[in-house]
Amino acid sequence: MLDHRPNKDHLRTIQALGAYALPSAKDESFESIILGKIPTLGLKKPASELPIEFCELVISIWTKCDHEEYV
């Protein structure tokens, strides 16, 4: 999940997200939000839940962007 890149000449997606932050939290990039949550994802749950929790995290960031009208 963290090693994805659109092509070999592009930053990894997680690295590219370092350039973006919510207007209400300009000091915390999307990259740092995701990397900060990774250690707690899947705790006390089956490993099969990890991809679901990761997707829920990304969706929560997307939802916050929508609420702040950050497009």
Secondary structure per residue as TSV (DSSP state, phi and psi in degrees):
chain	resnum	aa	ss	phi	psi
A	1	M	-	360.0	-39.0
A	2	L	T	-87.3	-9.8
A	3	D	T	-97.9	5.6
A	4	H	-	-67.5	138.8
A	5	R	-	-148.1	140.5
A	6	P	S	-59.7	-36.6
A	7	N	S	-156.6	171.4
A	8	K	T	-66.7	-19.2
A	9	D	T	-93.9	1.5
A	10	H	S	-106.5	152.1
A	11	L	-	-60.4	155.6
A	12	R	-	-60.8	150.0
A	13	T	H	-56.5	-43.2
A	14	I	H	-61.5	-37.2
A	15	Q	H	-68.2	-40.5
A	16	A	H	-63.9	-32.3
A	17	L	G	-69.0	-12.6
A	18	G	G	-66.1	-16.0
A	19	A	G	-87.5	-1.9
A	20	Y	-	-124.9	144.4
A	21	A	B	-151.5	155.9
A	22	L	-	-69.1	145.7
A	23	P	G	-57.1	-32.1
A	24	S	G	-79.2	-10.8
A	25	A	G	-143.1	62.2
A	26	K	T	-63.1	-19.4
A	27	D	T	-87.9	-3.5
A	28	E	S	-123.9	107.2
A	29	S	B	-72.3	163.5
A	30	F	H	-61.0	-35.9
A	31	E	H	-59.6	-47.7
A	32	S	H	-68.5	-33.0
A	33	I	H	-61.6	-49.1
A	34	I	H	-64.8	-49.1
A	35	L	H	-64.5	-31.4
A	36	G	H	-70.0	-28.8
A	37	K	H	-88.1	-22.9
A	38	I	G	-50.9	-45.5
A	39	P	G	-62.1	-24.2
A	40	T	G	-96.3	-9.3
A	41	L	T	-69.4	135.7
A	42	G	T	79.1	3.5
A	43	L	T	-64.1	133.9
A	44	K	T	57.9	27.4
A	45	K	S	-135.7	161.5
A	46	P	-	-61.9	148.4
A	47	A	G	-57.7	-26.4
A	48	S	G	-65.7	-16.5
A	49	E	G	-81.7	-18.0
A	50	L	H	-56.3	-49.1
A	51	P	H	-61.1	-35.0
A	52	I	H	-66.3	-45.6
A	53	E	H	-64.6	-37.2
A	54	F	H	-62.5	-44.8
A	55	C	H	-62.9	-39.9
A	56	E	H	-63.2	-36.1
A	57	L	H	-63.7	-46.9
A	58	V	H	-63.7	-40.7
A	59	I	H	-63.7	-38.4
A	60	S	H	-65.1	-37.2
A	61	I	H	-65.4	-44.2
A	62	W	H	-58.9	-43.6
A	63	T	H	-62.5	-42.0
A	64	K	H	-63.4	-38.7
A	65	C	H	-60.4	-43.6
A	66	D	H	-63.3	-44.6
A	67	H	H	-63.3	-34.0
A	68	E	T	-91.7	4.7
A	69	E	T	52.9	43.2
A	70	Y	-	-101.9	103.9
A	71	V	-	-119.3	360.0
